[in-house]
Amino acid sequence: MPKNGNTFSSFAVWRRRAVAHALQGGWRWAQQAGAVTAEHPGRLRFRRLGAGTRLAFPQGTVFGERWIEIGECCIIAEQVTLTAGMLPGLDLGTETVLTLGNGVVLGRGSHVIADTTITIGSDTYCGPYVYITSTNHSYDDPHEPIGRQWPRSEPVSIGPGCWLGTGAVILPGARIGRNVVVAAGAVVRGEVPDHSVVAGAPARVVRRWDPEQGWQPPLRTPAPKPIPENVTPEQLAALAVWELEQAAAGESEEAAEKTAEAAQAVEAGKVADAVEAVKVAEAVESAEAAVGTSTS
């Protein structure tokens, strides 16, 4: 009697799905169980680990925790390296070596290597694979391999409210002010003034904030309008409805109908339906404009 190929094929598919489901569920469990928090620090004993802070699993290389302070509500992504001292097990004295303020975010794969003092201010966000170090190789002796020459160390300070783009490198001696943007891939050393944007390798200032003239050179896109204080979600929804009604003026009957549907959806709290109705209205307007152009 011939074997039923469909039966074996269905079983193989079911088995593959079951294995994938088990592996994914196990990994999610490991991520939850392996995360480091103030309540569940695991083997890591930081000098300070603030409430609400989370080191995602799996962690990168972490040592010298006794000289590392991490503030509250920080997000340390997967595979982030945090080290104090050149090697594990060193006695670094009584002072903190590496300090992360409240609300610091370190993106996946980032490295913070503190052989001497590194301070990262509160609410500083780092994209993936950012590298911050207070130590660099020296090459004074041209006859000696660089890796065997004693490195040089200088403190690093990063002010509060900064944004460090993907792959940025912060070298020893860097002193970055507050609310500074470091472009992706930039290599920073030396002093960076407050409220500036730096880019390149070596990094240079490409934009600065002037109290009288604003950003110089001017921003290419208009700044987002801030939401006024004490505005409720209901008031924002009403404003959205009003804007849709204003936009409906001068529309075709079909486009106006879709705009009205969007307004009704906003009032009902159905955001997805509202977005879809607005897309249809915009498509109708675009089509009508194209027809009008071709016939004129």
Secondary structure as GFF3:
##gff-version 3
##sequence-region A 1 296
A	DSSP	alpha_helix	5	34	.	.	.	ID=ss1
A	DSSP	beta_strand	48	49	.	.	.	ID=ss2
A	DSSP	beta_strand	54	55	.	.	.	ID=ss3
A	DSSP	beta_strand	62	63	.	.	.	ID=ss4
A	DSSP	three_ten_helix	65	67	.	.	.	ID=ss5
A	DSSP	beta_strand	68	70	.	.	.	ID=ss6
A	DSSP	beta_strand	75	76	.	.	.	ID=ss7
A	DSSP	beta_strand	81	84	.	.	.	ID=ss8
A	DSSP	beta_strand	98	100	.	.	.	ID=ss9
A	DSSP	beta_strand	105	106	.	.	.	ID=ss10
A	DSSP	beta_strand	111	114	.	.	.	ID=ss11
A	DSSP	beta_strand	118	120	.	.	.	ID=ss12
A	DSSP	beta_strand	125	126	.	.	.	ID=ss13
A	DSSP	beta_strand	131	133	.	.	.	ID=ss14
A	DSSP	beta_strand	135	136	.	.	.	ID=ss15
A	DSSP	three_ten_helix	146	148	.	.	.	ID=ss16
A	DSSP	beta_strand	152	153	.	.	.	ID=ss17
A	DSSP	beta_strand	156	158	.	.	.	ID=ss18
A	DSSP	beta_strand	163	164	.	.	.	ID=ss19
A	DSSP	beta_strand	169	170	.	.	.	ID=ss20
A	DSSP	beta_strand	175	176	.	.	.	ID=ss21
A	DSSP	beta_strand	181	182	.	.	.	ID=ss22
A	DSSP	beta_strand	187	188	.	.	.	ID=ss23
A	DSSP	beta_strand	191	192	.	.	.	ID=ss24
A	DSSP	beta_strand	196	199	.	.	.	ID=ss25
A	DSSP	beta_strand	204	210	.	.	.	ID=ss26
A	DSSP	beta_strand	214	216	.	.	.	ID=ss27
A	DSSP	alpha_helix	233	248	.	.	.	ID=ss28
A	DSSP	alpha_helix	253	267	.	.	.	ID=ss29
A	DSSP	alpha_helix	271	295	.	.	.	ID=ss30
###
